[in-house]
Amino acid sequence: MVRCGKIRLSALVLFFLAVGCAVLPGLRVYADVGEMVHITSKRADAELDTGVIRFIGDVVAVQGDATLYAEEMVLTRDRQTRQVVRIEAYRQVRIEQGERLARGQKAVFDRIRNEMVLTGSPRISQGEDFVEGEEIVVFLDSDRSIVRSKGDGRVRAVFHPRERTSE
């Protein structure tokens, strides 16, 4: 388990929908909830009866100074409330904000569980600091995350010393 400062991936969610979570010390990823999300892709398919909207091909989702890139993104909405309850991003997933970067082959945001799971060589970094493993689970309602490895694999993290500031 890696415990650290909050990451707020608010409405980039509509993409990781508003709240705080932990991954790297001092790493803050956030966008204002009130900001509009712009999504572009080569194609979009909506299944209104199931509440699934699929964006396919060079997906780019921008909100404020945060950007999500993927080859495919699937939004699942609750049919009654019409709120987004799950977001899945596939292939070459990258979430950027300044020098902050999260990447993997798959990212799943589950609003019911209030967590984001990165898989497929996931790595979260800020500058030269990073954490990586087989799976990174970020709990969006607490200051907690879990980085897992499988088999003989190992979790890897590098944190560089910071200069102390006098107060």
DSSP file (Angstrom, degrees, kcal/mol; ACC not computed):
  #  RESIDUE AA STRUCTURE BP1 BP2  ACC     N-H-->O    O-->H-N    N-H-->O    O-->H-N    TCO  KAPPA ALPHA  PHI   PSI    X-CA   Y-CA   Z-CA
    1    1 A M              0   0    0      0, 0.0     2,-0.5     0, 0.0   145,-0.2   0.000 360.0 360.0 360.0 136.8    0.0    0.0    0.0
    2    2 A V  B     -A  145   0A   0    143,-1.3   143,-0.8    20,-0.1     2,-0.5  -0.973 360.0-167.4-114.0 124.3    1.2    3.5   -0.9
    3    3 A R        +     0   0    0     -2,-0.5     2,-0.3   141,-0.2   141,-0.1  -0.940  27.1 125.8-113.2 131.7   -0.2    6.3    1.2
    4    4 A C        -     0   0    0     -2,-0.5    20,-0.1     1,-0.1    -2,-0.0  -0.877  53.2 -34.5-161.4-167.1    0.2    9.9    0.1
    5    5 A G  S    S-     0   0    0     -2,-0.3    18,-0.9    19,-0.2    19,-0.3  -0.078  72.4 -81.3 -64.1 164.6   -1.3   13.2   -0.7
    6    6 A K  E     -N   22   0B   0     16,-0.2     2,-0.5    17,-0.1    16,-0.2  -0.326  30.8-161.8 -74.9 146.6   -4.6   13.6   -2.5
    7    7 A I  E     -N   21   0B   0     14,-3.6    14,-1.2    21,-0.2     2,-0.7  -0.998   8.3-162.7-119.3 121.9   -5.2   13.3   -6.2
    8    8 A R  E     +N   20   0B   0     21,-0.7    12,-0.2    -2,-0.5    23,-0.1  -0.921  15.3 174.5-109.8 113.3   -8.5   14.8   -7.3
    9    9 A L        +     0   0    0     10,-0.9     7,-0.4    -2,-0.7     4,-0.3  -0.307  24.5 162.9-104.4  45.5   -9.6   13.5  -10.6
   10   10 A S    >   -     0   0    0      7,-0.3     6,-1.1    19,-0.2     3,-0.9   0.815  64.8 -12.2 -47.0-109.2  -12.8   15.3  -10.4
   11   11 A A  T >> S+     0   0    0     20,-0.7     3,-7.7     6,-0.3     4,-1.1   0.567 102.4  98.1 -82.5  -3.2  -14.7   15.8  -13.5
   12   12 A L  E 34 S+o   15   0C   0      1,-0.5    -1,-0.3     2,-0.2    -2,-0.2   0.784  95.9  65.6 -47.9  -9.2  -11.9   14.8  -15.8
   13   13 A V  E <>  +o   16   0C   0     -3,-0.9     4,-0.8     2,-0.7    -1,-0.5  -0.166   8.4 118.0-113.3  39.6  -14.3   12.4  -15.1
   14   14 A L  T <4 S+     0   0    0     -3,-7.7    -1,-0.5     1,-0.1    -2,-0.2   0.639 117.9  49.1 -40.4  -6.0  -16.9   13.0  -16.0
   15   15 A F  E  < S+o   12   0C   0     -4,-1.1    -2,-0.7    -5,-0.1    -4,-0.2   0.648 136.1   0.7-106.3 -12.2  -13.9   10.9  -16.0
   16   16 A F  E  4 S-o   13   0C   0     -6,-1.1    -7,-0.3    -7,-0.4    -5,-0.1   0.016 100.4-134.7-148.9  28.6  -12.9   10.1  -12.7
   17   17 A L     <  -     0   0    0     -4,-0.8    -6,-0.3    -6,-0.2    -7,-0.3   0.548  44.3 -52.6  25.2  77.5  -15.8   12.1  -11.4
   18   18 A A  S    S+     0   0    0     -9,-0.2     2,-0.3    13,-0.1    -1,-0.1   0.856  86.4  86.2  62.1  84.3  -14.9   14.4   -8.6
   19   19 A V        -     0   0    0     -3,-0.1   -10,-0.9     2,-0.0     2,-0.3  -0.961  63.7 -84.4-179.9-177.3  -13.1   13.4   -5.4
   20   20 A G  E     +N    8   0B   0    120,-0.7   122,-0.4    -2,-0.3     2,-0.3  -0.756  38.4 162.2-109.1 153.0   -9.8   12.8   -3.8
   21   21 A C  E     -N    7   0B   0    -14,-1.2   -14,-3.6    -2,-0.3     2,-0.4  -0.962  27.8-114.8-157.6 170.8   -7.4    9.8   -3.7
   22   22 A A  E     +N    6   0B   0    122,-0.8   117,-0.2   117,-0.4   -16,-0.2  -0.885  45.8 125.9-121.2 144.1   -3.8    9.0   -3.0
   23   23 A V  S    S+     0   0    0    -18,-0.9    -1,-0.1     1,-0.4   -17,-0.1   0.304  72.1  20.8-152.2 -53.8   -0.9    7.7   -5.0
   24   24 A L  S >  S-     0   0    0    -19,-0.3     3,-2.0     3,-0.2    -1,-0.4  -0.947  85.5 -94.8-125.4 147.6    2.3    9.8   -4.8
   25   25 A P  T 3  S+     0   0    0      0, 0.0     3,-0.1     0, 0.0   -21,-0.1  -0.375 110.6   0.5 -59.5 128.4    3.4   12.3   -2.1
   26   26 A G  T 3  S+     0   0    0      1,-0.2     2,-0.6    -2,-0.1   -20,-0.1   0.449  94.0 140.8  76.1  -2.2    2.4   15.8   -3.2
   27   27 A L    <   +     0   0    0     -3,-2.0     2,-0.5   -22,-0.1    -1,-0.2  -0.642  25.4 178.4 -78.8 119.7    0.8   14.5   -6.4
   28   28 A R        +     0   0    0     -2,-0.6     2,-0.5   -21,-0.1   -21,-0.2  -0.973  10.0 175.8-125.9 119.1   -2.3   16.4   -7.2
   29   29 A V        +     0   0    0     -2,-0.5   -21,-0.7   -23,-0.1     2,-0.3  -0.980  25.7 141.4-119.1 117.5   -4.4   15.8  -10.3
   30   30 A Y        -     0   0    0     -2,-0.5     2,-0.3   -21,-0.2    35,-0.3  -0.997  31.6-170.4-156.3 158.2   -7.5   17.8  -10.4
   31   31 A A        -     0   0    0     -2,-0.3   -20,-0.7   -23,-0.1   -19,-0.2  -0.977  43.9 -93.5-144.2 148.0   -9.9   19.7  -12.5
   32   32 A D    >   -     0   0    0     -2,-0.3     3,-1.7     1,-0.1   -14,-0.0  -0.400  27.4-132.9 -67.1 137.2  -12.8   21.9  -11.3
   33   33 A V  T 3  S+     0   0    0      1,-0.3    -1,-0.1    -2,-0.1   -16,-0.0   0.838 104.5  56.9 -58.0 -35.0  -16.1   20.0  -11.2
   34   34 A G  T 3  S+     0   0    0      2,-0.1    -1,-0.3     0, 0.0     2,-0.2   0.545  83.8 107.1 -77.5  -6.2  -17.9   22.9  -13.0
   35   35 A E  S <  S-     0   0    0     -3,-1.7     2,-0.1     1,-0.1    -4,-0.0  -0.479  74.9-112.6 -77.9 144.7  -15.6   22.8  -16.0
   36   36 A M        -     0   0    0     -2,-0.2     2,-0.5     1,-0.0    28,-0.5  -0.438  23.0-135.5 -72.7 145.2  -16.8   21.4  -19.3
   37   37 A V        -     0   0    0     26,-0.1     2,-0.5    -2,-0.1    26,-0.2  -0.904  13.8-158.8-103.2 128.8  -15.4   18.2  -20.6
   38   38 A H  E     -B   62   0A   0     24,-2.9    24,-2.9    -2,-0.5     2,-0.5  -0.941  10.4-173.6-109.1 123.5  -14.5   18.1  -24.4
   39   39 A I  E     +B   61   0A   0     -2,-0.5     2,-0.4    22,-0.2    22,-0.2  -0.968   4.7 178.5-119.8 129.5  -14.3   14.6  -25.9
   40   40 A T  E     +B   60   0A   0     20,-2.5    20,-2.5    -2,-0.5     2,-0.3  -0.964  11.5 149.3-125.6 148.6  -13.1   13.9  -29.5
   41   41 A S        -     0   0    0     -2,-0.4    17,-0.2    18,-0.2    16,-0.2  -0.956  55.9-104.0-162.0 171.0  -12.7   10.5  -31.2
   42   42 A K  S    S+     0   0    0     15,-2.2     2,-0.3    14,-0.7    15,-0.2   0.805 103.4   6.5 -74.0 -28.3  -12.9    9.0  -34.7
   43   43 A R  E     -C   56   0A   0     13,-1.8    13,-3.0    14,-0.3     2,-0.4  -0.995  59.6-161.1-152.2 151.3  -16.3    7.5  -33.9
   44   44 A A  E     -C   55   0A   0     -2,-0.3     2,-0.4    11,-0.2    11,-0.2  -0.997   6.4-169.9-136.1 133.2  -19.0    7.5  -31.1
   45   45 A D  E     -C   54   0A   0      9,-2.8     9,-3.4    -2,-0.4     2,-0.5  -0.988   5.1-164.5-122.8 130.2  -21.7    4.9  -30.6
   46   46 A A  E     -C   53   0A   0     -2,-0.4     2,-0.7     7,-0.2     7,-0.2  -0.962  11.2-167.8-118.2 130.1  -24.5    5.4  -28.2
   47   47 A E  E >>> -C   52   0A   0      5,-3.2     4,-1.9    -2,-0.5     5,-1.3  -0.842   9.9-176.8-111.1  89.7  -26.8    2.6  -26.9
   48   48 A L  T 345S+     0   0    0     -2,-0.7    -1,-0.2     1,-0.3     5,-0.1   0.813  77.4  57.8 -62.7 -32.7  -29.5    4.6  -25.2
   49   49 A D  T 345S+     0   0    0      1,-0.2    -1,-0.3    -3,-0.1    30,-0.1   0.818 117.8  32.5 -69.7 -28.4  -31.4    1.6  -24.0
   50   50 A T  T <45S-     0   0    0     -3,-0.9    -2,-0.2     2,-0.2    -1,-0.2   0.586 105.5-123.6-100.9 -13.0  -28.4    0.3  -22.1
   51   51 A G  T  <5 +     0   0    0     -4,-1.9    26,-2.9     1,-0.3     2,-0.5   0.688  63.3 139.3  79.7  18.5  -26.9    3.7  -21.2
   52   52 A V  E   < -CD  47  76A   0     -5,-1.3    -5,-3.2    24,-0.2     2,-0.5  -0.848  30.7-174.4-102.7 128.8  -23.5    2.8  -22.8
   53   53 A I  E     -CD  46  75A   0     22,-2.8    22,-3.1    -2,-0.5     2,-0.5  -0.990   8.6-164.1-121.0 124.0  -21.7    5.5  -24.9
   54   54 A R  E     -CD  45  74A   0     -9,-3.4    -9,-2.8    -2,-0.5     2,-0.5  -0.933   7.7-164.5-115.1 124.1  -18.5    4.2  -26.7
   55   55 A F  E     -CD  44  73A   0     18,-3.4    18,-2.6    -2,-0.5     2,-0.4  -0.934  18.0-169.3-105.4 126.8  -15.9    6.6  -28.1
   56   56 A I  E     +CD  43  72A   0    -13,-3.0   -13,-1.8    -2,-0.5   -14,-0.7  -0.958  41.4  22.6-127.5 133.1  -13.6    4.8  -30.5
   57   57 A G  E    S-     0   0A   0     14,-3.3   -15,-2.2    -2,-0.4   -14,-0.3   0.775 118.1  -2.8  87.8 110.8  -10.3    5.8  -32.1
   58   58 A D  E    S-     0   0A   0    -17,-0.2     2,-0.3     1,-0.2    13,-0.2   0.900  80.7-165.1  47.7  54.1   -7.8    8.4  -30.9
   59   59 A V  E     - D   0  70A   0     11,-2.1    11,-1.8    -4,-0.1     2,-0.4  -0.519  12.1-180.0 -73.3 131.0  -10.0    9.4  -28.0
   60   60 A V  E     -BD  40  69A   0    -20,-2.5   -20,-2.5    -2,-0.3     2,-0.5  -0.984   4.3-175.6-132.6 121.8   -9.0   12.7  -26.3
   61   61 A A  E     -BD  39  68A   0      7,-2.8     7,-3.0    -2,-0.4     2,-0.4  -0.978   7.6-173.0-120.3 123.7  -10.9   14.0  -23.4
   62   62 A V  E     +BD  38  67A   0    -24,-2.9   -24,-2.9    -2,-0.5     2,-0.3  -0.950  14.7 167.3-122.4 134.0  -10.0   17.4  -22.0
   63   63 A Q  E >   - D   0  66A   0      3,-2.6     3,-2.3    -2,-0.4   -26,-0.1  -0.918  68.4 -47.3-142.7 117.6  -11.2   19.2  -18.9
   64   64 A G  T 3  S-     0   0    0    -28,-0.5   -33,-0.1    -2,-0.3    -1,-0.0  -0.401 122.2 -22.8  58.6-128.3   -9.3   22.3  -17.7
   65   65 A D  T 3  S+     0   0    0    -35,-0.3    33,-0.5    -2,-0.1     2,-0.4   0.251 119.9  94.7 -97.8  13.4   -5.6   21.5  -17.7
   66   66 A A  E <   -D   63   0A   0     -3,-2.3    -3,-2.6    31,-0.1     2,-0.4  -0.870  52.5-173.1-107.6 138.8   -6.2   17.7  -17.5
   67   67 A T  E     -DE  62  96A   0     29,-2.5    29,-3.0    -2,-0.4     2,-0.4  -0.995  11.5-159.3-134.9 135.1   -6.3   15.4  -20.6
   68   68 A L  E     -DE  61  95A   0     -7,-3.0    -7,-2.8    -2,-0.4     2,-0.4  -0.953  11.1-170.7-111.5 132.1   -7.1   11.7  -21.0
   69   69 A Y  E     +DE  60  94A   0     25,-3.1    25,-2.4    -2,-0.4     2,-0.3  -0.955  19.9 139.5-119.3 141.0   -5.9    9.9  -24.1
   70   70 A A  E     -D   59   0A   0    -11,-1.8   -11,-2.1    -2,-0.4    21,-0.2  -0.966  55.8-119.3-165.7 166.5   -6.9    6.3  -25.1
   71   71 A E  E    S+     0   0A   0     19,-2.0   -14,-3.3    20,-1.6     2,-0.3   0.745 101.2  12.2 -83.5 -25.6   -7.9    4.3  -28.1
   72   72 A E  E     -DF  56  90A   0     18,-1.4    18,-3.1    19,-0.3     2,-0.4  -0.991  61.6-171.8-151.8 143.1  -11.3    3.6  -26.7
   73   73 A M  E     -DF  55  89A   0    -18,-2.6   -18,-3.4    -2,-0.3     2,-0.5  -0.997   6.2-163.9-137.4 132.8  -13.4    5.0  -23.9
   74   74 A V  E     -DF  54  88A   0     14,-3.1    14,-2.5    -2,-0.4     2,-0.5  -0.971   1.4-165.5-120.7 122.6  -16.7    3.5  -22.7
   75   75 A L  E     -DF  53  87A   0    -22,-3.1   -22,-2.8    -2,-0.5     2,-0.5  -0.907   5.0-162.3-103.7 131.7  -19.1    5.5  -20.4
   76   76 A T  E     -DF  52  86A   0     10,-2.8     9,-3.0    -2,-0.5    10,-1.5  -0.970   8.0-164.8-116.4 124.8  -21.9    3.6  -18.7
   77   77 A R  E     - F   0  84A   0    -26,-2.9     2,-0.3    -2,-0.5     7,-0.2  -0.828  28.4-108.3-109.1 146.1  -24.8    5.6  -17.3
   78   78 A D     >  -     0   0    0      5,-2.8     4,-2.2    -2,-0.3   -27,-0.1  -0.555  28.6-137.8 -66.1 129.9  -27.4    4.5  -14.9
   79   79 A R  T  4 S+     0   0    0     -2,-0.3    -1,-0.1     1,-0.2   -28,-0.1   0.798  97.7  38.9 -66.8 -27.9  -30.6    4.2  -16.9
   80   80 A Q  T  4 S+     0   0    0      1,-0.1    -1,-0.2     3,-0.1    -2,-0.0   0.928 128.3  27.6 -87.0 -49.9  -32.8    5.8  -14.3
   81   81 A T  T  4 S-     0   0    0      2,-0.1    -2,-0.2     1,-0.0     3,-0.1   0.691  90.0-141.3 -86.4 -18.1  -30.6    8.6  -13.0
   82   82 A R     <  +     0   0    0     -4,-2.2     2,-0.2     1,-0.3    -3,-0.1   0.572  53.2 140.6  65.9  11.5  -28.6    9.1  -16.2
   83   83 A Q        -     0   0    0     -5,-0.1    -5,-2.8     1,-0.1     2,-0.4  -0.582  63.2-105.1 -81.3 146.5  -25.5    9.6  -14.1
   84   84 A V  E     +F   77   0A   0     -7,-0.2    -7,-0.3    -2,-0.2     3,-0.1  -0.588  42.5 171.2 -70.1 124.7  -22.2    8.1  -15.2
   85   85 A V  E     +     0   0A   0     -9,-3.0    26,-2.5    -2,-0.4    27,-0.7   0.588  63.2  22.9-110.1 -16.9  -21.5    5.1  -13.0
   86   86 A R  E     -FG  76 110A   0    -10,-1.5   -10,-2.8    24,-0.2     2,-0.4  -0.984  55.7-170.9-153.7 137.9  -18.5    3.6  -14.8
   87   87 A I  E     -FG  75 109A   0     22,-2.3    22,-3.2    -2,-0.3     2,-0.4  -0.999   7.4-173.1-130.3 130.6  -15.8    4.8  -17.2
   88   88 A E  E     -FG  74 108A   0    -14,-2.5   -14,-3.1    -2,-0.4     2,-0.4  -0.989   2.8-170.1-124.6 131.6  -13.4    2.4  -19.0
   89   89 A A  E     -FG  73 107A   0     18,-2.8    18,-2.3    -2,-0.4     2,-0.3  -0.976  12.8-162.7-120.1 136.0  -10.5    3.6  -21.1
   90   90 A Y  E     +FG  72 106A   0    -18,-3.1   -19,-2.0    -2,-0.4   -18,-1.4  -0.906  42.4   8.3-126.0 147.3   -8.6    1.1  -23.2
   91   91 A R  E    S+     0   0A   0     14,-2.7   -20,-1.6    -2,-0.3   -19,-0.3   0.850 120.4   9.8  60.0 120.6   -5.2    0.8  -25.0
   92   92 A Q  E    S-     0   0A   0      1,-0.2     2,-0.3   -22,-0.2    13,-0.2   0.878  83.6-174.1  53.4  44.7   -2.5    3.4  -24.6
   93   93 A V  E     + G   0 104A   0     11,-1.7    11,-1.8    -4,-0.1     2,-0.4  -0.527   8.6 170.8 -74.0 131.8   -4.3    5.1  -21.7
   94   94 A R  E     -EG  69 103A   0    -25,-2.4   -25,-3.1    -2,-0.3     2,-0.5  -0.981  18.0-169.2-144.4 128.3   -2.6    8.3  -20.6
   95   95 A I  E     -EG  68 102A   0      7,-3.0     7,-2.2    -2,-0.4     2,-0.4  -0.983  19.4-175.1-119.1 119.5   -3.9   10.9  -18.1
   96   96 A E  E     +EG  67 101A   0    -29,-3.0   -29,-2.5    -2,-0.5     2,-0.2  -0.901  22.6 162.0-121.3 143.0   -1.8   14.1  -18.1
   97   97 A Q  E >  S- G   0 100A   0      3,-2.2     3,-2.3    -2,-0.4   -31,-0.1  -0.731  71.8 -55.1-154.3 106.1   -1.8   17.2  -16.0
   98   98 A G  T 3  S-     0   0    0    -33,-0.5    -1,-0.2     1,-0.3   -69,-0.0  -0.425 122.4 -17.0  59.9-129.0    1.3   19.3  -16.1
   99   99 A E  T 3  S+     0   0    0     -2,-0.1    28,-1.6    -3,-0.1     2,-0.4   0.377 117.3 103.4 -88.3   5.9    4.2   17.0  -15.0
  100  100 A R  E <   +GH  97 126A   0     -3,-2.3    -3,-2.2    26,-0.2     2,-0.3  -0.717  48.4 175.1 -89.9 137.5    1.7   14.5  -13.6
  101  101 A L  E     -GH  96 125A   0     24,-2.7    24,-3.3    -2,-0.4     2,-0.4  -0.990  19.2-175.7-147.8 132.4    1.1   11.4  -15.6
  102  102 A A  E     +GH  95 124A   0     -7,-2.2    -7,-3.0    -2,-0.3     2,-0.3  -0.995  22.0 169.7-122.4 134.2   -0.9    8.1  -15.1
  103  103 A R  E     +GH  94 123A   0     20,-2.5    20,-2.3    -2,-0.4     2,-0.3  -0.981  11.2 124.7-145.7 158.1   -0.6    5.5  -17.8
  104  104 A G  E     -G   93   0A   0    -11,-1.8   -11,-1.7    -2,-0.3    16,-0.2  -0.953  63.8 -90.8 176.5-174.5   -1.5    1.9  -18.5
  105  105 A Q  E    S+     0   0A   0     14,-1.9   -14,-2.7    15,-0.4     2,-0.3   0.627 108.4  23.5 -93.8 -16.1   -3.4   -0.2  -21.0
  106  106 A K  E     -GI  90 119A   0     13,-1.8    13,-2.5   -16,-0.2     2,-0.4  -0.976  58.5-174.9-151.5 135.6   -6.7    0.0  -19.1
  107  107 A A  E     -GI  89 118A   0    -18,-2.3   -18,-2.8    -2,-0.3     2,-0.5  -0.999   8.2-172.4-129.1 129.6   -8.2    2.4  -16.6
  108  108 A V  E     -GI  88 117A   0      9,-2.3     9,-2.6    -2,-0.4     2,-0.6  -0.982   6.4-165.9-125.8 122.9  -11.6    1.7  -15.0
  109  109 A F  E     -GI  87 116A   0    -22,-3.2   -22,-2.3    -2,-0.5     2,-0.6  -0.941   5.4-169.0-105.6 123.3  -13.4    4.2  -12.8
  110  110 A D  E  >> -GI  86 115A   0      5,-2.9     5,-1.7    -2,-0.6     4,-1.4  -0.939   7.2-170.0-114.1 109.2  -16.2    2.7  -10.8
  111  111 A R  T  45S+     0   0    0    -26,-2.5    -1,-0.1    -2,-0.6   -25,-0.1   0.829  85.7  56.3 -70.3 -31.5  -18.4    5.3   -9.2
  112  112 A I  T  45S+     0   0    0    -27,-0.7    -1,-0.2     1,-0.2   -26,-0.1   0.940 118.6  32.3 -65.5 -46.5  -20.3    2.8   -7.0
  113  113 A R  T  45S-     0   0    0      2,-0.1    -1,-0.2    27,-0.0    -2,-0.2   0.641 104.6-135.4 -81.8 -15.5  -17.0    1.5   -5.4
  114  114 A N  T  <5 +     0   0    0     -4,-1.4    26,-2.3     1,-0.2    27,-0.6   0.932  62.3 117.1  58.2  50.7  -15.5    5.0   -5.8
  115  115 A E  E   < -IJ 110 139A   0     -5,-1.7    -5,-2.9    24,-0.2     2,-0.4  -0.976  55.3-144.5-143.6 156.9  -12.2    3.6   -7.1
  116  116 A M  E     -IJ 109 138A   0     22,-2.4    22,-3.2    -2,-0.3     2,-0.5  -0.987  15.2-161.9-121.1 134.1  -10.0    3.7  -10.2
  117  117 A V  E     -IJ 108 137A   0     -9,-2.6    -9,-2.3    -2,-0.4     2,-0.5  -0.972   1.8-166.2-120.2 123.5   -8.1    0.7  -11.3
  118  118 A L  E     +IJ 107 136A   0     18,-2.8    18,-2.4    -2,-0.5     2,-0.3  -0.922  17.4 165.0-106.5 131.6   -5.1    0.9  -13.7
  119  119 A T  E     +IJ 106 135A   0    -13,-2.5   -14,-1.9    -2,-0.5   -13,-1.8  -0.838  38.9  68.0-135.9 174.9   -3.8   -2.3  -15.3
  120  120 A G  S    S-     0   0    0     14,-0.7   -15,-0.4    -2,-0.3    -1,-0.2   0.987 128.8 -30.1  76.1  68.2   -1.5   -3.2  -18.2
  121  121 A S  S    S-     0   0    0     13,-0.2    13,-0.1   -17,-0.2    -2,-0.1   0.934  89.8-163.7  55.9  52.1    1.9   -2.0  -17.0
  122  122 A P        +     0   0    0      0, 0.0    11,-1.1     0, 0.0     2,-0.3  -0.346  14.3 175.5 -70.0 146.3    0.4    0.9  -15.0
  123  123 A R  E     -HK 103 132A   0    -20,-2.3   -20,-2.5     9,-0.2     2,-0.5  -0.971  15.6-165.4-150.6 133.1    2.6    3.7  -13.8
  124  124 A I  E     +HK 102 131A   0      7,-2.4     7,-2.0    -2,-0.3     2,-0.3  -0.988  23.5 169.2-120.5 129.2    1.8    6.9  -12.0
  125  125 A S  E     -HK 101 130A   0    -24,-3.3   -24,-2.7    -2,-0.5     2,-0.3  -0.945  30.4-167.1-140.8 158.2    4.5    9.6  -12.0
  126  126 A Q  E >  S-HK 100 129A   0      3,-2.3     3,-2.0    -2,-0.3   -26,-0.2  -0.908  76.1 -45.0-142.0 114.2    5.2   13.2  -11.1
  127  127 A G  T 3  S-     0   0    0    -28,-1.6   -26,-0.0    -2,-0.3     0, 0.0  -0.468 125.4 -21.9  60.4-127.8    8.4   14.5  -12.5
  128  128 A E  T 3  S+     0   0    0     -2,-0.2    -1,-0.3    -3,-0.1     2,-0.2   0.564 118.9  96.7 -89.6  -9.4   11.0   11.8  -11.8
  129  129 A D  E <   +K  126   0A   0     -3,-2.0    -3,-2.3    30,-0.1     2,-0.3  -0.581  52.0 156.3 -79.8 141.6    9.0   10.2   -8.9
  130  130 A F  E     -KL 125 158A   0     28,-2.1    28,-2.5    -5,-0.2     2,-0.3  -0.992  33.0-153.7-158.5 163.9    6.9    7.2   -9.8
  131  131 A V  E     +KL 124 157A   0     -7,-2.0    -7,-2.4    -2,-0.3     2,-0.3  -0.989  23.6 169.1-138.9 139.6    5.2    4.0   -8.7
  132  132 A E  E     +KL 123 156A   0     24,-2.8    24,-2.7    -2,-0.3     2,-0.2  -0.984   9.5 133.1-149.6 157.8    4.4    1.0  -10.9
  133  133 A G        -     0   0    0    -11,-1.1    16,-0.2    -2,-0.3     3,-0.1  -0.865  68.4 -67.7-172.1-157.4    3.3   -2.6  -10.6
  134  134 A E  S    S+     0   0    0     14,-3.1   -14,-0.7     1,-0.3     2,-0.3   0.785 116.6  10.5 -84.1 -30.5    0.8   -5.0  -12.2
  135  135 A E  E     -JM 119 148A   0     13,-1.6    13,-3.0   -16,-0.2     2,-0.5  -0.987  60.6-161.1-151.3 136.8   -2.2   -3.2  -10.9
  136  136 A I  E     -JM 118 147A   0    -18,-2.4   -18,-2.8    -2,-0.3     2,-0.5  -0.982   9.5-167.9-121.7 120.4   -2.8    0.2   -9.2
  137  137 A V  E     -JM 117 146A   0      9,-3.1     9,-2.5    -2,-0.5     2,-0.6  -0.935   2.4-166.2-108.9 124.2   -6.0    0.7   -7.3
  138  138 A V  E     -JM 116 145A   0    -22,-3.2   -22,-2.4    -2,-0.5     2,-0.7  -0.951  11.7-147.6-113.8 119.3   -6.8    4.2   -6.2
  139  139 A F  E > > -JM 115 144A   0      5,-1.9     3,-1.2    -2,-0.6     5,-0.6  -0.778   8.3-161.6 -88.4 113.6   -9.6    4.7   -3.6
  140  140 A L  T 3 5S+     0   0    0    -26,-2.3  -120,-0.7    -2,-0.7   -25,-0.2   0.595  83.3  53.0 -77.3 -11.8  -11.2    8.0   -4.5
  141  141 A D  T 3 5S+     0   0    0    -27,-0.6     2,-0.3  -122,-0.2    -1,-0.3   0.317 112.4  38.3-105.8   9.1  -12.9    8.5   -1.1
  142  142 A S  T < 5S-     0   0    0     -3,-1.2     2,-1.6  -122,-0.4  -120,-0.4  -0.950  88.6-100.4-149.5 169.5   -9.8    8.1    1.1
  143  143 A D  T   5S+     0   0    0     -2,-0.3     2,-0.3  -122,-0.2  -139,-0.1  -0.491  86.8 104.0 -88.8  63.9   -6.1    8.9    1.2
  144  144 A R  E   < + M   0 139A   0     -2,-1.6    -5,-1.9    -5,-0.6  -122,-0.8  -0.999  38.3 168.8-151.7 144.0   -5.2    5.3    0.1
  145  145 A S  E     -AM   2 138A   0   -143,-0.8  -143,-1.3    -2,-0.3     2,-0.4  -0.973  19.5-143.8-148.7 161.4   -4.0    3.3   -2.8
  146  146 A I  E     - M   0 137A   0     -9,-2.5    -9,-3.1    -2,-0.3     2,-0.5  -0.997   5.8-164.3-129.1 131.2   -2.8   -0.2   -3.4
  147  147 A V  E     - M   0 136A   0     -2,-0.4     2,-0.3   -11,-0.2   -11,-0.2  -0.977  19.0-170.4-114.3 123.0   -0.1   -1.2   -5.9
  148  148 A R  E     - M   0 135A   0    -13,-3.0   -14,-3.1    -2,-0.5   -13,-1.6  -0.800  13.5-165.4-115.9 153.7    0.0   -5.0   -6.6
  149  149 A S        -     0   0    0     -2,-0.3     2,-0.3   -16,-0.2     6,-0.1  -0.882  14.9-138.4-126.1 164.8    2.4   -7.3   -8.4
  150  150 A K    >   -     0   0    0     -2,-0.3     3,-2.6     4,-0.1    -2,-0.0  -0.899  59.2 -20.7-123.9 153.4    1.8  -10.9   -9.5
  151  151 A G  T 3  S-     0   0    0     -2,-0.3    -2,-0.1     1,-0.3     0, 0.0  -0.259 131.4 -15.7  55.8-129.2    3.9  -14.0   -9.4
  152  152 A D  T 3  S+     0   0    0      2,-0.1    -1,-0.3     0, 0.0     0, 0.0   0.415 108.6 119.7 -86.6   1.4    7.6  -13.1   -9.1
  153  153 A G    <   -     0   0    0     -3,-2.6     2,-0.4     1,-0.1    -4,-0.2  -0.175  51.0-147.7 -64.2 160.9    6.9   -9.5  -10.1
  154  154 A R        -     0   0    0     -6,-0.1     2,-0.3    -5,-0.0    -4,-0.1  -0.961  15.4-116.6-131.6 148.1    7.7   -6.6   -7.8
  155  155 A V        -     0   0    0     -2,-0.4     2,-0.4    -8,-0.1   -22,-0.2  -0.629  35.2-158.5 -75.8 141.5    6.1   -3.3   -7.0
  156  156 A R  E     +L  132   0A   0    -24,-2.7   -24,-2.8    -2,-0.3     2,-0.3  -0.989  17.0 168.4-129.5 134.7    8.6   -0.5   -7.9
  157  157 A A  E     -L  131   0A   0     -2,-0.4     2,-0.4   -26,-0.2   -26,-0.2  -0.998  13.0-168.3-143.5 143.5    8.7    3.1   -6.6
  158  158 A V  E     +L  130   0A   0    -28,-2.5   -28,-2.1    -2,-0.3     2,-0.4  -0.990   6.8 179.8-133.4 124.9   11.2    5.9   -6.8
  159  159 A F        -     0   0    0     -2,-0.4   -30,-0.1   -30,-0.2    -2,-0.0  -0.991  15.9-148.4-126.4 123.5   10.9    9.0   -4.7
  160  160 A H        -     0   0    0     -2,-0.4   -31,-0.1     1,-0.1    -2,-0.0  -0.641  28.6-101.5 -89.4 146.0   13.5   11.8   -5.0
  161  161 A P        -     0   0    0      0, 0.0     2,-0.3     0, 0.0    -1,-0.1  -0.348  35.4-143.1 -65.5 147.4   14.3   14.0   -2.0
  162  162 A R        -     0   0    0     -2,-0.0     2,-0.2     1,-0.0     0, 0.0  -0.816  21.0-104.8-108.9 150.4   12.8   17.4   -2.0
  163  163 A E        -     0   0    0     -2,-0.3     2,-0.3     1,-0.1    -1,-0.0  -0.533  38.3-119.3 -70.5 139.3   14.4   20.6   -0.7
  164  164 A R        -     0   0    0     -2,-0.2     2,-0.4     1,-0.0    -1,-0.1  -0.591  22.2-142.6 -79.0 140.9   13.1   21.7    2.6
  165  165 A T        -     0   0    0     -2,-0.3     2,-0.3     2,-0.0    -1,-0.0  -0.872  14.7-125.1-103.9 138.7   11.5   25.1    2.7
  166  166 A S              0   0    0     -2,-0.4     0, 0.0     1,-0.1     0, 0.0  -0.613 360.0 360.0 -82.2 141.4   11.9   27.3    5.7
  167  167 A E              0   0    0     -2,-0.3    -1,-0.1     0, 0.0    -2,-0.0   0.395 360.0 360.0-110.5 360.0    8.8   28.5    7.3
